[in-house]
Amino acid sequence: MSLSRAFFYRPSFVFLNFSVDNPLLSIMTSHLNPVIRISPNCFISSPRPSFGLTGILINRTLLSLMCACMLLCCAAVYPAGAFHGDPDTALPVRVESPGSIHRLSFELDEKGVPHYQVDRSGETVIRLSKLGLELAGGPSLSEGFRLDSARIREHDETWEQVWGEKQFIHNHYRELSVFLTADSRSGNGNRDENPAHMNIVFRVYDDGIGFRYVIPDQPALDTLVIMDEYTEFVLTGDHRAWYIDAYRWNRFEYLFKDTPLSEADTVHTPLTMQTADGIYLSFHEAALVDYTTMTLERVGEHVLKANLMPWSDGVRVRSSAPMVTPWRTVQIADERGPGPFFRPHGHTLAHGPDSG
């Protein structure tokens, strides 16, 4: 199913774009969210003006009627004030996997803290969970954000690997990129002339999700000293878990344990779980380059947080902008297919042509 898009050209025009295999209508004007979910299988996005043969440009005589209908529809989808350009309002932005199995939602809370949530077939598997990084002697990359823009794209390819279990890998996902600015202010109340920027890229597959932080080149962050990563996974219950303990006193690897999640402390990845409903989740990382290893620490009854292995002085990562972190991956399947699913999208994120 192709991803339906609509783009604005001028504030007084509305551009309609019909998906080739999905006749649902997408509408966009310049004052609306850059990404709005109109229906379960239809999204709209505005990364740049784009026009094709399937588009229809509506003239000014129909503009008032179209805008009125559009605003009524958007009012039913989003709360008042949740529009692009309002730095004080969290913006729920949603993207579904190509087969509409998984849905990922992104939002900012009242303090500008990024959060995400993952649903499978309408049921939540990861509740609203925090995102962010802590820097030493630098701007905050964990709160005070505003959403500048968001972009959705679909990617579908089959690539051949030189060696492995499978010769050909099908890499099909929908990607949500959110572009954030830290709304920091100086002591006199004026906004910082060089605010910090951070992007988060989510990829949603029919067999799971992955996301990473992207720090673009910018004057405020020429040197990066990462002290902590606030990535969370808030689970829905005390799931059965298979894992190996981390930070043990005499060696790195141990025999795996099979216990309820509530009995785990800090564990290595992959961490695999089974819910009471028979859903399997496996947490891991991919494309681990110039970054430290992630373990998972249980910080609440059903809450896991990224725990990065430190240098001897406590620093987790030393780097410079621009940089990208490894992918944080969650593979998801039900009882009908736990075996085959524990590889495809995580393998692609680590080794595929677009893994970087």
VMD Tcl script that draws the C-alpha trace (Angstrom):
set ca {
  {0.00 0.00 0.00}
  {1.53 3.32 -1.02}
  {1.87 6.23 1.37}
  {-0.54 9.00 0.48}
  {0.85 12.51 0.74}
  {-0.41 16.05 0.28}
  {1.70 19.19 0.14}
  {0.88 22.88 0.32}
  {2.18 25.27 -2.34}
  {0.74 28.62 -1.23}
  {-1.36 29.52 1.81}
  {-4.34 30.20 -0.44}
  {-4.24 26.89 -2.28}
  {-5.07 23.33 -1.33}
  {-3.40 20.43 -3.12}
  {-5.12 17.06 -3.24}
  {-3.15 13.90 -3.90}
  {-4.80 10.50 -4.34}
  {-2.84 7.35 -3.56}
  {-2.74 5.04 -6.57}
  {-4.08 2.06 -4.61}
  {-5.84 3.92 -1.82}
  {-8.56 6.37 -2.89}
  {-8.70 8.04 0.52}
  {-8.33 11.80 0.27}
  {-5.48 13.76 1.91}
  {-5.72 17.52 2.40}
  {-3.03 19.98 3.52}
  {-2.80 23.76 3.99}
  {0.08 25.82 5.32}
  {-1.28 26.28 8.85}
  {-1.85 22.60 9.68}
  {0.42 19.97 11.20}
  {3.15 18.82 8.80}
  {1.93 15.26 9.37}
  {-1.69 14.40 10.17}
  {-3.31 11.00 10.27}
  {-6.59 11.21 8.38}
  {-7.56 7.53 8.45}
  {-6.06 4.20 9.54}
  {-4.20 3.80 6.24}
  {-3.75 7.37 5.08}
  {-1.19 9.95 6.14}
  {-0.18 13.37 4.86}
  {3.18 15.05 4.98}
  {4.85 18.29 3.91}
  {8.62 17.97 3.65}
  {8.71 19.94 0.39}
  {6.42 20.97 -2.50}
  {5.73 18.02 -4.75}
  {3.29 17.72 -7.59}
  {2.33 14.76 -9.75}
  {-0.22 13.69 -12.32}
  {-2.51 12.38 -9.60}
  {-2.78 15.81 -7.94}
  {-5.58 18.35 -8.30}
  {-5.03 22.04 -7.50}
  {-8.21 23.61 -6.09}
  {-8.88 27.18 -7.16}
  {-9.68 30.07 -4.80}
  {-13.44 29.86 -5.29}
  {-13.57 26.54 -3.46}
  {-10.99 27.42 -0.81}
  {-13.38 28.62 1.91}
  {-15.58 25.54 1.73}
  {-12.61 23.17 1.65}
  {-10.90 24.85 4.61}
  {-14.09 24.75 6.67}
  {-14.54 21.02 6.06}
  {-10.87 20.38 6.72}
  {-10.84 22.22 10.02}
  {-13.90 20.31 11.21}
  {-12.13 17.02 10.41}
  {-8.92 18.07 12.14}
  {-10.78 19.24 15.23}
  {-12.05 15.70 15.67}
  {-8.52 14.25 15.37}
  {-6.41 16.72 17.38}
  {-7.03 18.81 20.50}
  {-7.23 22.57 20.22}
  {-3.85 24.21 19.75}
  {-2.10 21.03 18.57}
  {-0.98 22.56 15.29}
  {2.41 23.11 13.70}
  {4.17 26.16 15.06}
  {2.74 26.10 18.60}
  {5.78 25.42 20.84}
  {3.70 24.96 23.98}
  {1.53 22.08 22.78}
  {2.44 18.43 22.42}
  {1.82 17.17 18.89}
  {0.76 13.54 18.57}
  {2.25 12.35 15.28}
  {1.47 8.80 14.17}
  {2.79 6.40 11.59}
  {1.72 2.83 10.81}
  {3.68 -0.09 9.41}
  {3.10 -0.94 5.73}
  {0.58 -3.64 6.64}
  {-1.07 -1.53 9.39}
  {-0.02 -4.04 12.05}
  {1.95 -1.63 14.21}
  {1.33 2.03 14.97}
  {3.91 4.33 16.55}
  {2.87 7.63 18.13}
  {5.21 10.50 19.01}
  {4.42 13.47 21.23}
  {5.89 16.10 23.53}
  {4.53 16.56 27.03}
  {3.93 19.90 28.75}
  {7.65 20.17 29.62}
  {8.76 19.45 26.06}
  {9.94 15.92 26.88}
  {9.76 13.54 23.86}
  {7.67 10.38 24.26}
  {6.63 7.53 22.00}
  {4.11 4.69 22.17}
  {3.72 1.47 20.19}
  {0.44 -0.32 19.46}
  {-0.06 -3.68 17.76}
  {-3.40 -4.39 16.08}
  {-5.03 -1.70 18.24}
  {-3.56 -2.92 21.55}
  {-0.75 -1.07 23.32}
  {2.47 -3.06 23.73}
  {4.74 -0.17 24.80}
  {3.12 2.63 26.77}
  {4.20 6.27 26.54}
  {7.97 6.15 27.11}
  {10.54 8.92 27.45}
  {13.30 9.75 24.99}
  {16.33 12.01 25.26}
  {20.04 12.41 25.97}
  {22.01 14.02 28.80}
  {25.11 16.01 27.84}
  {27.97 17.19 30.05}
  {28.32 20.98 29.96}
  {25.95 21.36 27.04}
  {22.33 22.20 26.28}
  {19.60 19.84 27.39}
  {18.57 17.21 24.87}
  {15.94 15.71 27.15}
  {13.32 18.44 27.67}
  {12.22 21.89 26.58}
  {11.76 20.79 22.98}
  {9.37 22.13 20.41}
  {8.43 20.29 17.23}
  {9.66 22.18 14.18}
  {8.46 19.69 11.58}
  {7.89 16.02 10.88}
  {8.23 13.89 7.78}
  {6.93 10.46 6.79}
  {8.27 8.37 3.95}
  {7.87 4.77 2.82}
  {10.76 2.59 1.78}
  {10.50 -0.78 0.01}
  {13.50 -2.64 -1.37}
  {15.03 -6.08 -1.58}
  {18.78 -6.26 -1.15}
  {21.25 -9.11 -1.48}
  {23.72 -9.90 1.27}
  {27.05 -11.53 0.59}
  {26.80 -14.12 3.36}
  {24.11 -15.22 5.82}
  {21.02 -17.34 6.35}
  {19.06 -15.58 3.61}
  {20.41 -14.37 0.30}
  {17.75 -11.70 -0.22}
  {16.39 -9.37 2.48}
  {13.07 -7.57 2.04}
  {13.35 -4.15 3.69}
  {9.91 -2.53 3.86}
  {9.03 0.13 6.42}
  {7.47 3.52 6.99}
  {9.74 6.11 8.53}
  {8.80 9.05 10.73}
  {11.44 11.75 11.25}
  {10.74 14.44 13.86}
  {12.83 17.61 13.92}
  {13.13 19.14 17.38}
  {14.58 22.39 18.74}
  {15.41 22.90 22.41}
  {13.45 26.02 23.40}
  {16.14 27.27 25.79}
  {16.16 30.83 27.14}
  {18.85 33.02 28.65}
  {18.67 34.64 32.08}
  {16.86 37.70 30.69}
  {14.11 35.57 29.22}
  {15.24 35.86 25.59}
  {15.52 32.79 23.44}
  {18.99 31.41 22.83}
  {20.42 32.59 19.51}
  {21.94 29.13 18.95}
  {19.40 26.63 20.29}
  {20.21 22.94 20.19}
  {18.62 20.74 17.53}
  {17.94 17.02 17.69}
  {16.08 14.73 15.33}
  {14.59 11.32 16.08}
  {14.04 8.81 13.29}
  {11.50 6.01 13.75}
  {11.10 3.08 11.37}
  {7.96 0.99 11.67}
  {7.86 -2.52 10.22}
  {5.19 -5.19 10.23}
  {7.48 -7.17 12.56}
  {8.64 -4.39 14.88}
  {10.07 -0.91 15.24}
  {13.43 0.82 15.47}
  {14.50 4.38 16.31}
  {17.67 6.41 16.71}
  {18.76 9.91 17.69}
  {20.32 12.19 15.08}
  {22.41 15.19 16.16}
  {22.86 17.50 13.15}
  {25.84 19.77 12.63}
  {25.31 22.93 14.72}
  {27.35 25.60 16.55}
  {25.95 24.70 19.99}
  {27.15 21.08 19.83}
  {30.55 20.93 18.16}
  {31.68 18.56 20.94}
  {29.42 15.92 22.47}
  {29.99 14.26 25.84}
  {27.01 12.01 26.52}
  {26.51 11.19 30.19}
  {23.22 9.30 29.92}
  {20.52 8.17 27.54}
  {16.94 8.47 28.75}
  {15.40 5.99 26.30}
  {12.61 4.08 28.07}
  {10.46 1.06 27.33}
  {7.34 1.14 29.51}
  {5.75 -2.31 29.33}
  {2.12 -3.22 29.95}
  {2.66 -5.94 32.55}
  {5.02 -8.26 34.38}
  {5.94 -10.24 31.28}
  {7.86 -13.49 31.21}
  {11.46 -12.57 30.32}
  {14.58 -14.35 29.04}
  {17.85 -12.51 29.66}
  {21.46 -12.47 30.87}
  {22.39 -10.25 33.83}
  {24.75 -7.33 33.19}
  {27.48 -5.77 35.35}
  {28.24 -9.01 37.22}
  {31.47 -9.08 39.21}
  {33.53 -11.80 37.53}
  {32.62 -12.09 33.85}
  {30.51 -10.71 31.00}
  {28.36 -13.70 29.97}
  {26.25 -16.01 32.11}
  {23.58 -18.64 31.58}
  {20.30 -17.02 30.64}
  {17.48 -16.60 33.15}
  {13.75 -17.20 32.65}
  {11.82 -15.10 35.18}
  {9.07 -12.48 35.39}
  {10.31 -9.02 34.37}
  {9.93 -7.81 37.97}
  {12.82 -10.08 39.02}
  {15.28 -8.62 36.52}
  {17.75 -5.87 37.42}
  {20.10 -4.70 34.65}
  {20.37 -7.05 31.68}
  {22.15 -7.44 28.38}
  {20.35 -7.29 25.07}
  {18.74 -9.07 23.40}
  {16.07 -9.19 26.08}
  {13.11 -11.31 25.01}
  {9.64 -11.29 26.58}
  {6.30 -12.99 26.23}
  {3.12 -11.21 27.31}
  {0.08 -12.88 28.86}
  {-1.64 -12.46 25.47}
  {1.06 -14.44 23.66}
  {2.88 -11.47 22.12}
  {6.66 -11.76 21.89}
  {8.95 -8.74 22.18}
  {12.72 -8.71 21.73}
  {14.75 -5.60 22.63}
  {18.16 -5.04 21.08}
  {20.31 -2.52 19.21}
  {21.72 -2.29 15.67}
  {24.41 -0.35 13.79}
  {26.55 0.01 16.92}
  {29.30 2.28 15.55}
  {31.40 4.74 17.63}
  {28.98 4.39 20.53}
  {28.90 2.38 23.73}
  {26.91 -0.79 24.33}
  {23.37 -0.49 25.68}
  {22.12 -2.59 28.56}
  {18.59 -2.31 29.96}
  {17.96 -1.37 33.57}
  {14.64 -1.97 35.28}
  {13.85 1.39 36.94}
  {10.19 0.69 37.71}
  {7.94 -2.32 38.08}
  {7.43 -2.57 34.33}
  {9.82 0.15 33.11}
  {13.14 -0.41 31.36}
  {15.69 2.35 30.71}
  {18.78 2.39 28.51}
  {21.90 1.95 30.66}
  {25.01 2.76 28.64}
  {28.30 1.11 29.60}
  {30.65 3.89 30.77}
  {34.29 4.81 30.40}
  {36.33 4.71 33.63}
  {35.51 8.39 34.31}
  {31.74 7.87 33.98}
  {31.40 9.34 30.49}
  {29.26 7.18 28.21}
  {30.09 8.53 24.75}
  {32.57 11.08 23.37}
  {31.73 12.35 19.93}
  {31.03 15.45 17.86}
  {28.18 16.66 15.69}
  {26.98 15.52 13.27}
  {26.39 12.06 14.72}
  {23.83 9.29 14.88}
  {23.26 6.80 17.67}
  {22.71 3.08 17.14}
  {19.18 1.92 16.43}
  {17.11 0.87 19.43}
  {15.05 -2.04 18.12}
  {11.94 -3.88 19.30}
  {10.88 -6.93 17.32}
  {7.27 -7.95 17.85}
  {5.35 -11.10 16.90}
  {2.54 -13.31 18.13}
  {2.46 -17.03 18.93}
  {2.02 -17.95 15.28}
  {5.52 -16.84 14.33}
  {8.00 -16.16 17.12}
  {10.84 -17.98 15.39}
  {11.25 -16.28 12.01}
  {10.53 -12.76 13.23}
  {13.55 -12.47 15.51}
  {15.82 -11.28 12.75}
  {14.49 -9.48 9.65}
  {14.11 -5.80 10.54}
  {16.87 -5.74 13.16}
  {19.21 -7.40 10.67}
  {18.28 -4.81 8.04}
  {18.85 -1.90 10.42}
  {22.31 -3.22 11.23}
  {23.48 -4.29 7.78}
  {21.13 -2.92 5.11}
  {22.08 -0.35 2.46}
  {20.25 2.40 4.38}
  {21.31 1.32 7.89}
  {23.58 4.33 8.31}
}
mol new
graphics top color blue
foreach p $ca { graphics top sphere $p radius 0.5 }
foreach p [lrange $ca 0 end-1] q [lrange $ca 1 end] { graphics top cylinder $p $q radius 0.2 }
display resetview
